[in-house]
Amino acid sequence: MVINKQLVLTYLYLLVYILLSSGVILYNKWVLSPKYFNFPLPITLTMIHMGFSGLVAFFLVRVFKVVTPVKMTFEIYATCVIPISAFFASSLWFGNTAYLFISVAFIQMLKALMPVATFVMAVICGTDKLRWDIFLNMVLVSIGVVVSSYGEIHFNIVGTVYQVTGIFAEALRLVLTQVLLQKKGLTLNPITSLYYIAPCSFVFLFVPWYLLEKPGMEVSQIQFNFWIFFSNALSALALNFSIFLVIGRTSAVTIRVAGVLKDWILIALSTVIFPESVITTLNIVGYAIAICGVVMYNYLKVKDVRASQLPIESLAERTAKEFKMEKRSSDLYVPDDIINSSSGLRTGRNSASDVNVDEEAPLLPSSRLSHLGQSQYSNHTA
C-alpha cells in the first residue's frame, strides 16, 4: 500500500488548523473569563495580539528580509488599509468582549450568521446580486440561530449584541477588502498583511482602550503572566499562518467542511472544559437547522464556482501568470499546491461571501482573494 505523502501532509495541515482554531477560542475564553484566569479586558488582549503580530511581521519584513514589502503609497494606505484595519479591529474587539457574557458554545452557534451578514453587506455594497435561492438559505440560517438563541439557558442580550455586531463588522471588512484592495490592484501575502494592518488595528484599539479599560485598570488586581499572554498571542499568530497553509493545499469545499467540523468539535469541547456551558436540545435543533442552511449555501457557491471555471489549460496558464506577478512583489515561498487549488476559491464575480473565513484570524483568506481575483475583478469594473 503506497501512502500519498502530499495527502497526509494536507490532512495534517487541516488537523493543525482545527486544533489551533479551537485552541485560540478556548484559550481566549479561559483568559478573559472571571471564573478562570480573570483578565476581563478584551481590548487589552486584542491589542496584545495585534502588537505581537505586527512586531513579528516587522522583523520578518525589515530585519530578516523574508518578504519584500509592497509599494505602499499614502493614498492606498489612507483609502484601503485604514478602513479595513478599523473594521478588523472592531470585529476582534466585539468578538472577544462577547466571551465575558456568553458561552463558547452559544458564540459558535451565533457565528453561523456569518454567511448571512456577508451576503447582506455584499448586496448592499453592490458586490453581489440578490438571488432568491441564496436569500432563502439565509432565512433558514437566521431561523436556526433564533431557535438556538431561544433555547439558550444563560441567554445574555449584551453578549449577543456584541457577538452579532462583531460578525457584521467582519462581514463589512470582507466586502471592503474585496472592493478596495482589488480595485487598487494590491497584492498582500500573510506576512505583509500583518505588517501593514496589525499596527493600524492596534492604533484603532488604543482609543476605546484608553476610554473604556484604562480608567478601571488597577495593576494590583490584574494578573499578568508573561508566558500566558505570550503563548496566547503566539497561538493566534500560528492560526493565521495555518489558514494560509490550508488554503494552499485544499479546495474551497474541504475548507468549508473543515470549518463546520471544527465548530461541532468546539461546541462539544467547550461543554467539557467549561462546565457552566450547558447545551439544551433546542440549542442543538436550532444549530442543526442553521448548519443545514450553511451547507446548502456552500453547495450553491461551490456550484457557481464550477460553472464559472475556465478551461483547465487556460486556468493553469492564467494562474501561473498571476503567481509570477506575485513573486515579483514578494519573495515569499508559496507551495505549488496553491496554484492547483486556486480554482476552488474563485468565482466569476469573486464575491466576498464566497470565501470561508475563520473568525479568530479572518485577515488571511481575503488577502489571498485580493490576489487570486485581481485580474477578473478588473475585467468586471473596466
MARKEFI-108213 format. One line per 8 residues: number of its first residue (from 1); for each residue x, y, z of N, C-alpha, C. Coordinates in steps of 0.02 Angstrom, whole numbers, plus 50000, padded with zeros to 5 digits. Layout:
N
NUM = X:Y:Z:X:Y:Z:X:Y:Z ~ ...
This chain:
382
1 = 50042:49940:50000:50000:50000:50000:50044:50063:50000 ~ 50035:50105:49950:50075:50165:49943:50040:50224:49977 ~ 50075:50257:50022:50048:50313:50058:50065:50378:50020 ~ 50014:50417:50005:50024:50480:49971:50045:50533:50023 ~ 50109:50551:50019:50137:50597:50069:50103:50665:50066 ~ 50088:50688:50005:50055:50753:49999:49986:50753:50030 ~ 49950:50697:50022:49883:50691:50051:49887:50690:50127 ~ 49936:50653:50153:49947:50650:50226:49963:50719:50253
9 = 50006:50756:50216:50025:50823:50237:49966:50870:50237 ~ 49922:50863:50187:49863:50905:50183:49817:50893:50243 ~ 49805:50830:50259:49763:50815:50317:49796:50837:50382 ~ 49862:50835:50384:49898:50859:50443:49887:50934:50452 ~ 49891:50971:50396:49878:51043:50399:49807:51058:50422 ~ 49759:51018:50397:49689:51027:50418:49681:51015:50492 ~ 49715:50962:50516:49711:50946:50588:49742:51002:50630 ~ 49799:51028:50607:49831:51084:50642:49786:51145:50643
17 = 49754:51159:50586:49708:51216:50582:49650:51208:50631 ~ 49619:51150:50633:49562:51138:50677:49583:51144:50750 ~ 49641:51116:50767:49665:51118:50836:49683:51190:50857 ~ 49717:51226:50812:49736:51295:50828:49675:51340:50834 ~ 49629:51333:50787:49569:51375:50787:49528:51363:50850 ~ 49517:51300:50867:49480:51283:50928:49519:51305:50990 ~ 49585:51294:50988:49627:51312:51045:49628:51386:51060 ~ 49632:51427:51008:49633:51500:51018:49568:51524:51049
25 = 49512:51498:51025:49447:51518:51052:49440:51498:51126 ~ 49457:51436:51141:49453:51412:51210:49503:51449:51255 ~ 49562:51462:51229:49614:51498:51266:49591:51569:51283 ~ 49562:51603:51233:49537:51672:51245:49483:51672:51297 ~ 49437:51624:51294:49383:51619:51343:49412:51608:51413 ~ 49462:51564:51418:49492:51549:51484:49527:51610:51512 ~ 49562:51647:51470:49598:51706:51493:49550:51762:51515 ~ 49498:51773:51476:49452:51829:51489:49401:51814:51544
33 = 49383:51752:51553:49329:51735:51600:49348:51751:51673 ~ 49304:51785:51709:49316:51800:51780:49319:51736:51823 ~ 49292:51681:51797:49292:51619:51835:49357:51580:51830 ~ 49401:51600:51783:49462:51562:51772:49523:51607:51780 ~ 49556:51627:51727:49616:51669:51735:49598:51739:51759 ~ 49538:51761:51744:49511:51825:51768:49551:51885:51741 ~ 49551:51892:51675:49580:51951:51643:49525:51981:51598 ~ 49474:52012:51629:49415:52036:51591:49428:52100:51552
41 = 49481:52100:51512:49499:52159:51473:49508:52139:51400 ~ 49453:52130:51364:49457:52104:51295:49495:52149:51247 ~ 49489:52216:51256:49525:52261:51211:49600:52255:51223 ~ 49620:52250:51286:49691:52242:51302:49718:52178:51272 ~ 49680:52123:51278:49702:52059:51250:49709:52063:51174 ~ 49661:52096:51142:49664:52103:51069:49723:52146:51048 ~ 49738:52198:51087:49796:52241:51072:49861:52202:51080 ~ 49864:52157:51128:49923:52115:51136:49933:52072:51074
49 = 49878:52043:51049:49881:52003:50988:49906:52044:50928 ~ 49877:52104:50920:49896:52146:50863:49968:52171:50869 ~ 49987:52191:50930:50056:52214:50940:50107:52160:50927 ~ 50093:52099:50951:50138:52043:50941:50143:52024:50867 ~ 50085:52020:50833:50085:52003:50762:50121:52055:50720 ~ 50109:52119:50736:50142:52173:50699:50217:52172:50710 ~ 50239:52157:50771:50310:52155:50787:50345:52097:50750 ~ 50314:52039:50751:50342:51981:50715:50346:51996:50640
57 = 50292:52025:50613:50291:52042:50541:50345:52093:50524 ~ 50357:52141:50569:50409:52192:50558:50478:52159:50553 ~ 50492:52113:50598:50558:52079:50597:50565:52036:50534 ~ 50511:52004:50513:50514:51962:50454:50524:52002:50391 ~ 50495:52063:50389:50498:52105:50329:50561:52148:50328 ~ 50574:52183:50383:50628:52232:50385:50696:52206:50408 ~ 50695:52158:50454:50758:52134:50482:50784:52072:50445 ~ 50742:52020:50442:50763:51957:50412:50751:51955:50337
65 = 50714:52005:50310:50702:52010:50238:50671:51946:50208 ~ 50626:51915:50246:50593:51854:50222:50548:51871:50162 ~ 50516:51928:50166:50475:51952:50110:50491:52025:50097 ~ 50474:52047:50037:50484:52117:50018:50418:52155:50025 ~ 50417:52212:50059:50355:52250:50066:50329:52274:49999 ~ 50264:52280:49993:50234:52305:49931:50244:52380:49926 ~ 50234:52406:49866:50240:52478:49857:50177:52512:49884 ~ 50182:52534:49946:50125:52563:49981:50129:52640:49978
73 = 50081:52670:49945:50078:52743:49942:50032:52768:49998 ~ 50036:52833:50011:49994:52862:50063:49920:52856:50044 ~ 49905:52864:49979:49836:52859:49956:49807:52790:49969 ~ 49846:52737:49952:49822:52669:49963:49815:52655:50037 ~ 49862:52679:50077:49859:52667:50149:49798:52701:50180 ~ 49786:52763:50158:49730:52802:50187:49662:52776:50164 ~ 49657:52755:50101:49592:52736:50074:49578:52661:50080 ~ 49630:52620:50090:49620:52547:50093:49638:52518:50161
81 = 49700:52527:50181:49725:52495:50242:49688:52520:50304 ~ 49680:52585:50309:49649:52614:50370:49578:52591:50380 ~ 49532:52597:50330:49464:52574:50342:49459:52499:50354 ~ 49499:52459:50319:49499:52386:50329:49523:52370:50400 ~ 49576:52404:50422:49602:52394:50489:49552:52412:50542 ~ 49514:52465:50530:49464:52488:50578:49410:52434:50590 ~ 49385:52405:50536:49333:52353:50543:49363:52287:50568 ~ 49425:52274:50550:49460:52214:50576:49467:52219:50651
89 = 49490:52278:50676:49497:52288:50747:49430:52285:50783 ~ 49378:52313:50752:49312:52312:50782:49285:52242:50789 ~ 49294:52201:50736:49268:52133:50739:49301:52092:50794 ~ 49367:52101:50802:49403:52065:50855:49383:52091:50924 ~ 49376:52156:50930:49357:52187:50994:49289:52162:51017 ~ 49239:52167:50974:49171:52146:50992:49168:52070:51004 ~ 49203:52032:50961:49202:51960:50968:49233:51937:51034 ~ 49289:51966:51053:49321:51947:51116:49281:51971:51176
97 = 49247:52028:51171:49206:52053:51226:49147:52006:51240 ~ 49122:51974:51188:49066:51928:51196:49082:51870:51244 ~ 49147:51851:51248:49166:51796:51293:49151:51812:51366 ~ 49145:51875:51383:49132:51894:51452:49059:51881:51472 ~ 49015:51873:51422:48944:51870:51437:48910:51804:51417 ~ 48934:51772:51364:48901:51711:51340:48951:51655:51331 ~ 48926:51594:51325:48968:51535:51322:48999:51527:51253 ~ 49053:51488:51251:49087:51473:51187:49040:51437:51140
105 = 49001:51390:51167:48955:51351:51126:48904:51397:51092 ~ 48876:51444:51130:48825:51488:51102:48856:51537:51052 ~ 48918:51558:51066:48953:51602:51019:48962:51567:50951 ~ 48981:51503:50953:48989:51466:50890:48923:51459:50853 ~ 48869:51452:50890:48804:51448:50858:48786:51514:50824 ~ 48802:51570:50858:48789:51636:50829:48832:51648:50767 ~ 48891:51619:50765:48936:51629:50709:48909:51597:50644 ~ 48858:51556:50651:48825:51530:50591:48794:51586:50549
113 = 48786:51645:50581:48759:51703:50546:48809:51736:50499 ~ 48872:51714:50500:48924:51746:50460:48907:51748:50385 ~ 48884:51693:50354:48865:51697:50283:48808:51746:50271 ~ 48761:51750:50319:48705:51797:50312:48731:51869:50312 ~ 48773:51885:50361:48799:51953:50366:48840:51972:50305 ~ 48882:51925:50281:48924:51940:50223:48882:51949:50160 ~ 48832:51907:50152:48788:51913:50093:48750:51979:50094 ~ 48724:51999:50152:48687:52062:50158:48732:52121:50141
121 = 48792:52122:50170:48839:52177:50157:48861:52178:50084 ~ 48871:52120:50055:48892:52117:49984:48838:52144:49938 ~ 48775:52128:49954:48718:52153:49913:48712:52228:49922 ~ 48718:52253:49984:48712:52325:49997:48767:52363:49960 ~ 48828:52336:49961:48885:52370:49929:48889:52357:49854 ~ 48845:52315:49828:48843:52304:49756:48893:52254:49730 ~ 48926:52215:49774:48975:52166:49750:48943:52098:49739 ~ 48881:52089:49757:48845:52027:49745:48773:52043:49728
129 = 48741:51997:49691:48671:52008:49671:48624:51971:49719 ~ 48565:52001:49728:48514:51969:49769:48483:51911:49731 ~ 48495:51850:49756:48468:51790:49725:48421:51756:49774 ~ 48364:51733:49749:48314:51705:49794:48335:51639:49824 ~ 48374:51598:49788:48396:51535:49817:48444:51548:49876 ~ 48490:51596:49867:48535:51614:49922:48497:51647:49978 ~ 48449:51691:49960:48410:51726:50011:48371:51677:50055 ~ 48341:51626:50025:48303:51577:50064:48348:51538:50111
137 = 48410:51523:50088:48458:51490:50132:48476:51535:50191 ~ 48483:51600:50178:48499:51646:50231:48442:51650:50282 ~ 48380:51647:50258:48322:51646:50303:48323:51583:50346 ~ 48340:51526:50316:48344:51463:50353:48398:51467:50408 ~ 48456:51495:50391:48509:51503:50441:48486:51548:50498 ~ 48453:51603:50481:48430:51650:50531:48378:51618:50578 ~ 48333:51579:50549:48283:51544:50590:48317:51497:50638 ~ 48367:51460:50613:48404:51414:50656:48438:51449:50714
145 = 48469:51506:50700:48503:51544:50753:48452:51570:50804 ~ 48394:51593:50780:48342:51618:50826:48318:51562:50871 ~ 48306:51503:50843:48284:51445:50883:48338:51426:50934 ~ 48400:51426:50912:48456:51410:50957:48461:51461:51013 ~ 48450:51525:50997:48453:51578:51048:48396:51570:51098 ~ 48338:51551:51073:48280:51542:51117:48292:51485:51166 ~ 48331:51436:51144:48345:51379:51188:48405:51388:51233 ~ 48438:51446:51228:48496:51459:51271:48475:51473:51343
153 = 48500:51433:51389:48482:51441:51460:48509:51506:51489 ~ 48574:51519:51474:48606:51579:51501:48609:51634:51449 ~ 48552:51648:51417:48550:51699:51365:48564:51767:51394 ~ 48609:51804:51360:48627:51871:51383:48625:51918:51323 ~ 48581:51967:51327:48570:52012:51270:48632:52053:51254 ~ 48670:52073:51305:48730:52114:51293:48782:52074:51255 ~ 48795:52013:51278:48844:51971:51244:48823:51954:51173 ~ 48758:51942:51164:48732:51926:51097:48741:51985:51049
161 = 48726:52045:51074:48734:52105:51033:48807:52116:51014 ~ 48852:52106:51062:48923:52112:51048:48945:52064:50993 ~ 48924:52001:50999:48945:51950:50951:48917:51963:50881 ~ 48853:51980:50877:48821:51993:50812:48852:52055:50780 ~ 48866:52106:50821:48898:52167:50795:48967:52151:50767 ~ 49004:52108:50803:49069:52087:50779:49065:52049:50713 ~ 49014:52008:50706:49004:51971:50644:48991:52018:50585 ~ 48948:52068:50595:48933:52114:50541:48993:52160:50526
169 = 49032:52176:50577:49093:52216:50565:49142:52176:50522 ~ 49149:52111:50536:49193:52069:50496:49167:52061:50425 ~ 49101:52055:50418:49071:52049:50351:49085:52112:50310 ~ 49079:52169:50341:49092:52232:50306:49166:52238:50288 ~ 49210:52213:50332:49281:52213:50317:49296:52170:50256 ~ 49264:52113:50251:49273:52068:50194:49254:52103:50129 ~ 49197:52136:50129:49174:52170:50069:49221:52228:50051 ~ 49242:52265:50102:49289:52320:50090:49355:52295:50062
177 = 49378:52238:50087:49439:52208:50062:49433:52192:49989 ~ 49376:52163:49970:49365:52146:49900:49364:52208:49856 ~ 49326:52258:49878:49316:52317:49837:49380:52360:49834 ~ 49408:52375:49893:49464:52423:49896:49530:52394:49873 ~ 49550:52336:49901:49615:52308:49882:49617:52286:49810 ~ 49564:52254:49786:49563:52230:49717:49561:52289:49668 ~ 49525:52341:49687:49521:52400:49643:49589:52433:49635 ~ 49628:52433:49688:49695:52462:49685:49747:52413:49657
185 = 49727:52350:49648:49773:52300:49622:49828:52282:49672 ~ 49812:52286:49737:49862:52273:49789:49865:52199:49806 ~ 49926:52172:49807:49936:52102:49824:49968:52097:49893 ~ 49936:52061:49938:49963:52053:50006:49967:51979:50022 ~ 50025:51958:50047:50031:51890:50073:50020:51893:50149 ~ 50019:51836:50184:50004:51837:50256:50050:51882:50296 ~ 50114:51884:50281:50161:51924:50320:50151:51999:50307 ~ 50145:52018:50244:50135:52089:50229:50067:52113:50252
193 = 50017:52069:50254:49951:52087:50280:49958:52108:50353 ~ 49992:52066:50392:50001:52082:50463:50047:52143:50471 ~ 50096:52150:50428:50143:52205:50432:50108:52273:50426 ~ 50059:52277:50380:50025:52341:50369:49963:52350:50413 ~ 49924:52296:50422:49859:52303:50454:49861:52295:50529 ~ 49904:52252:50556:49907:52241:50629:49925:52305:50667 ~ 49977:52343:50647:49992:52405:50684:49936:52456:50681 ~ 49904:52461:50622:49849:52508:50614:49790:52488:50658
201 = 49776:52423:50662:49722:52398:50705:49738:52413:50778 ~ 49802:52406:50796:49824:52422:50865:49808:52494:50882 ~ 49821:52540:50836:49808:52611:50848:49733:52623:50856 ~ 49692:52591:50815:49620:52599:50822:49595:52574:50889 ~ 49623:52519:50912:49603:52490:50976:49625:52533:51036 ~ 49677:52574:51026:49702:52614:51081:49650:52663:51106 ~ 49610:52691:51062:49560:52741:51081:49507:52711:51128 ~ 49472:52656:51108:49424:52627:51155:49457:52599:51218
209 = 49519:52574:51211:49555:52550:51271:49566:52607:51321 ~ 49588:52664:51296:49602:52722:51339:49539:52747:51373 ~ 49483:52744:51338:49420:52770:51365:49383:52720:51409 ~ 49387:52655:51391:49345:52605:51424:49382:52561:51475 ~ 49443:52543:51460:49478:52495:51503:49533:52525:51547 ~ 49568:52574:51522:49622:52604:51561:49599:52634:51627 ~ 49543:52672:51628:49522:52701:51692:49509:52650:51747 ~ 49486:52591:51728:49470:52540:51779:49526:52491:51793
217 = 49583:52502:51761:49638:52455:51771:49677:52471:51834 ~ 49682:52423:51877:49723:52428:51937:49773:52371:51936 ~ 49835:52388:51929:49887:52338:51919:49888:52286:51975 ~ 49872:52308:52035:49874:52262:52092:49821:52207:52088 ~ 49767:52220:52050:49713:52172:52046:49713:52133:51980 ~ 49762:52145:51937:49763:52113:51872:49820:52062:51870 ~ 49803:52002:51850:49854:51951:51842:49888:51960:51774 ~ 49953:51970:51775:49989:51975:51712:50045:51923:51713
225 = 50033:51869:51678:50082:51815:51671:50111:51818:51601 ~ 50175:51833:51596:50206:51842:51530:50196:51781:51486 ~ 50207:51722:51513:50203:51661:51472:50133:51646:51449 ~ 50084:51664:51490:50014:51655:51470:49998:51698:51409 ~ 50015:51762:51412:49999:51808:51358:50043:51796:51296 ~ 50105:51776:51308:50149:51761:51252:50123:51700:51213 ~ 50106:51647:51249:50081:51586:51216:50014:51599:51183 ~ 49972:51642:51213:49907:51658:51184:49915:51696:51119
233 = 49960:51746:51119:49973:51785:51058:50006:51742:51004 ~ 50051:51698:51026:50086:51654:50979:50036:51605:50946 ~ 49988:51582:50984:49937:51537:50956:49895:51572:50903 ~ 49877:51635:50917:49837:51673:50869:49877:51685:50805 ~ 49942:51700:50812:49984:51710:50753:49992:51645:50713 ~ 50002:51590:50749:50010:51525:50715:49946:51506:50677 ~ 49888:51526:50704:49824:51512:50671:49821:51547:50603 ~ 49845:51610:50601:49846:51647:50538:49885:51609:50484
241 = 49944:51585:50502:49986:51551:50454:49958:51482:50437 ~ 49925:51449:50484:49897:51383:50469:49840:51389:50418 ~ 49802:51443:50422:49748:51454:50373:49778:51462:50303 ~ 49834:51498:50299:49867:51507:50234:49890:51440:50206 ~ 49918:51397:50249:49941:51332:50226:49883:51288:50204 ~ 49828:51291:50241:49769:51251:50223:49741:51273:50156 ~ 49735:51339:50146:49709:51365:50083:49754:51344:50024 ~ 49819:51341:50037:49865:51323:49984:49863:51250:49964
249 = 49834:51207:50005:49837:51135:49991:49768:51102:49982 ~ 49715:51139:49992:49649:51108:49988:49603:51150:49944 ~ 49544:51122:49931:49494:51157:49892:49447:51195:49939 ~ 49405:51237:49910:49357:51275:49950:49309:51229:49986 ~ 49289:51174:49954:49242:51127:49984:49272:51097:50048 ~ 49336:51076:50044:49368:51045:50101:49374:51094:50159 ~ 49390:51156:50144:49397:51208:50195:49330:51220:50230 ~ 49277:51223:50191:49210:51235:50219:49189:51177:50264
257 = 49201:51116:50241:49184:51056:50281:49225:51056:50346 ~ 49289:51073:50341:49332:51075:50400:49308:51128:50449 ~ 49283:51184:50423:49256:51236:50466:49195:51214:50504 ~ 49150:51179:50470:49089:51153:50504:49108:51101:50556 ~ 49155:51057:50538:49178:51005:50584:49210:51037:50646 ~ 49250:51089:50634:49282:51124:50689:49231:51154:50737 ~ 49177:51182:50710:49125:51212:50752:49092:51161:50798 ~ 49076:51102:50770:49044:51049:50810:49092:51025:50864
265 = 49155:51015:50846:49205:50992:50894:49213:51043:50950 ~ 49215:51107:50931:49224:51160:50979:49165:51165:51028 ~ 49105:51157:51002:49046:51159:51045:49048:51102:51096 ~ 49068:51043:51073:49073:50985:51119:49128:50995:51170 ~ 49187:51019:51148:49243:51029:51193:49227:51082:51246 ~ 49193:51135:51225:49179:51190:51271:49136:51168:51330 ~ 49091:51121:51317:49048:51097:51372:49087:51054:51421 ~ 49143:51025:51398:49185:50984:51442:49232:51029:51482
273 = 49264:51077:51448:49313:51120:51480:49280:51172:51525 ~ 49222:51198:51503:49186:51248:51543:49118:51218:51563 ~ 49114:51187:51621:49053:51152:51643:48991:51196:51645 ~ 49001:51262:51655:48943:51306:51658:48909:51315:51590 ~ 48944:51293:51537:48916:51297:51470:48869:51238:51457 ~ 48805:51250:51464:48755:51197:51457:48721:51202:51389 ~ 48716:51145:51355:48682:51143:51289:48615:51109:51297 ~ 48563:51141:51273:48495:51113:51276:48477:51080:51210
281 = 48424:51042:51211:48400:51009:51150:48381:51061:51098 ~ 48351:51116:51121:48330:51169:51075:48392:51202:51044 ~ 48446:51209:51082:48510:51234:51055:48532:51192:50996 ~ 48533:51127:51006:48557:51081:50955:48513:51082:50894 ~ 48446:51082:50905:48399:51084:50849:48408:51147:50808 ~ 48412:51204:50843:48420:51268:50808:48485:51271:50769 ~ 48539:51248:50800:48603:51249:50766:48605:51202:50707 ~ 48571:51145:50714:48568:51097:50658:48531:51128:50599
289 = 48477:51166:50613:48440:51200:50560:48486:51251:50525 ~ 48522:51289:50567:48567:51340:50539:48622:51308:50496 ~ 48650:51252:50520:48702:51218:50483:48676:51191:50416 ~ 48614:51167:50416:48583:51145:50353:48582:51202:50302 ~ 48564:51262:50326:48564:51320:50282:48634:51337:50258 ~ 48683:51332:50303:48752:51347:50284:48778:51297:50233 ~ 48762:51233:50244:48784:51181:50197:48753:51192:50128 ~ 48689:51208:50126:48656:51222:50062:48687:51284:50028
297 = 48702:51334:50069:48734:51394:50043:48802:51378:50012 ~ 48841:51337:50049:48907:51317:50023:48900:51277:49959 ~ 48849:51234:49955:48838:51194:49895:48823:51240:49835 ~ 48781:51290:49845:48764:51336:49791:48825:51376:49768 ~ 48866:51396:49817:48925:51435:49800:48977:51393:49762 ~ 48987:51331:49785:49033:51287:49750:49008:51271:49680 ~ 48942:51263:49673:48911:51251:49608:48924:51310:49561 ~ 48919:51370:49588:48934:51430:49549:49007:51431:49527
305 = 49051:51411:49573:49122:51410:49557:49136:51363:49498 ~ 49108:51303:49501:49120:51254:49449:49090:51276:49383 ~ 49033:51310:49386:49000:51332:49324:49040:51388:49290 ~ 49077:51426:49330:49112:51484:49302:49186:51471:49291 ~ 49209:51408:49303:49280:51393:49294:49300:51397:49221 ~ 49361:51419:49211:49390:51421:49144:49414:51351:49125 ~ 49427:51339:49060:49457:51275:49041:49522:51264:49080 ~ 49538:51202:49093:49595:51185:49136:49659:51217:49111
313 = 49674:51211:49046:49737:51238:49020:49739:51313:49028 ~ 49683:51346:49010:49681:51419:49015:49688:51441:49087 ~ 49654:51405:49133:49657:51423:49203:49728:51415:49230 ~ 49761:51361:49211:49829:51348:49236:49876:51402:49212 ~ 49870:51421:49147:49914:51472:49120:49902:51539:49154 ~ 49837:51554:49165:49821:51618:49195:49845:51622:49267 ~ 49835:51568:49304:49857:51566:49373:49932:51570:49378 ~ 49967:51538:49332:50040:51540:49331:50065:51611:49320
321 = 50031:51648:49276:50050:51718:49264:50040:51759:49327 ~ 49982:51748:49362:49969:51785:49424:50021:51768:49477 ~ 50040:51704:49479:50089:51682:49527:50156:51717:49515 ~ 50175:51724:49451:50238:51757:49434:50235:51831:49452 ~ 50176:51862:49444:50168:51932:49462:50178:51941:49537 ~ 50150:51893:49576:50157:51897:49648:50229:51889:49669 ~ 50266:51845:49633:50335:51833:49651:50378:51895:49639 ~ 50356:51939:49592:50395:51999:49580:50389:52048:49639
329 = 50330:52047:49672:50319:52094:49728:50333:52062:49795 ~ 50343:51996:49796:50357:51963:49860:50399:51902:49849 ~ 50449:51895:49891:50494:51837:49885:50472:51779:49928 ~ 50412:51783:49956:50388:51730:50000:50378:51665:49961 ~ 50399:51610:49990:50388:51545:49958:50316:51524:49965 ~ 50285:51506:49910:50216:51482:49910:50215:51412:49881 ~ 50183:51363:49915:50182:51295:49891:50151:51291:49821 ~ 50176:51243:49781:50149:51234:49714:50075:51217:49716
337 = 50054:51185:49771:49984:51164:49776:49937:51223:49776 ~ 49963:51282:49794:49920:51340:49797:49893:51358:49727 ~ 49933:51342:49675:49911:51354:49607:49858:51302:49588 ~ 49870:51241:49605:49824:51187:49586:49756:51195:49619 ~ 49754:51225:49679:49691:51229:49715:49656:51296:49707 ~ 49688:51342:49670:49660:51409:49668:49592:51411:49634 ~ 49578:51365:49591:49514:51366:49555:49456:51355:49602 ~ 49468:51325:49658:49415:51313:49706:49398:51373:49747
345 = 49436:51429:49740:49424:51487:49781:49401:51547:49740 ~ 49390:51539:49677:49371:51597:49637:49303:51585:49602 ~ 49270:51640:49590:49208:51637:49553:49210:51693:49501 ~ 49160:51693:49458:49160:51744:49406:49157:51814:49434 ~ 49121:51822:49492:49115:51888:49521:49159:51898:49582 ~ 49191:51844:49604:49235:51849:49662:49200:51882:49721 ~ 49141:51859:49736:49104:51887:49792:49140:51875:49857 ~ 49137:51924:49901:49169:51916:49966:49137:51860:50005
353 = 49074:51846:49990:49039:51793:50027:49059:51724:50003 ~ 49101:51719:49952:49123:51654:49927:49179:51625:49968 ~ 49210:51664:50012:49269:51642:50046:49252:51620:50117 ~ 49277:51561:50135:49268:51536:50203:49317:51571:50249 ~ 49291:51599:50303:49332:51640:50346:49332:51613:50417 ~ 49391:51610:50446:49396:51592:50517:49393:51657:50557 ~ 49343:51661:50600:49331:51724:50635:49387:51743:50683 ~ 49426:51694:50706:49480:51709:50751:49541:51737:50716
361 = 49546:51725:50651:49601:51752:50612:49576:51766:50542 ~ 49532:51815:50535:49496:51824:50472:49533:51860:50419 ~ 49594:51882:50433:49629:51926:50386:49653:51890:50324 ~ 49679:51829:50331:49717:51799:50277:49676:51774:50217 ~ 49619:51742:50226:49583:51718:50168:49566:51774:50118 ~ 49545:51831:50144:49527:51885:50099:49589:51916:50067 ~ 49646:51912:50101:49708:51936:50071:49725:51893:50011 ~ 49715:51828:50017:49727:51782:49961:49678:51797:49905
369 = 49616:51813:49923:49565:51829:49874:49585:51891:49834 ~ 49616:51940:49869:49634:52002:49835:49685:51990:49779 ~ 49723:51935:49784:49770:51919:49730:49738:51875:49677 ~ 49704:51822:49698:49677:51774:49650:49623:51805:49607 ~ 49586:51853:49635:49532:51881:49596:49549:51947:49563 ~ 49612:51967:49569:49632:52034:49547:49616:52047:49474 ~ 49637:52004:49429:49628:52017:49358:49556:52011:49337 ~ 49520:51963:49367:49450:51955:49348:49409:52014:49372
377 = 49424:52041:49432:49386:52097:49457:49398:52158:49413 ~ 49459:52166:49388:49473:52223:49344:49433:52218:49280 ~ 49423:52158:49255:49384:52149:49194:49311:52169:49204 ~ 49285:52154:49264:49215:52170:49277:49203:52245:49288 ~ 49255:52279:49313:49246:52350:49328:49270:52395:49273 ~ 49301:52365:49221:49328:52406:49166:49272:52438:49125
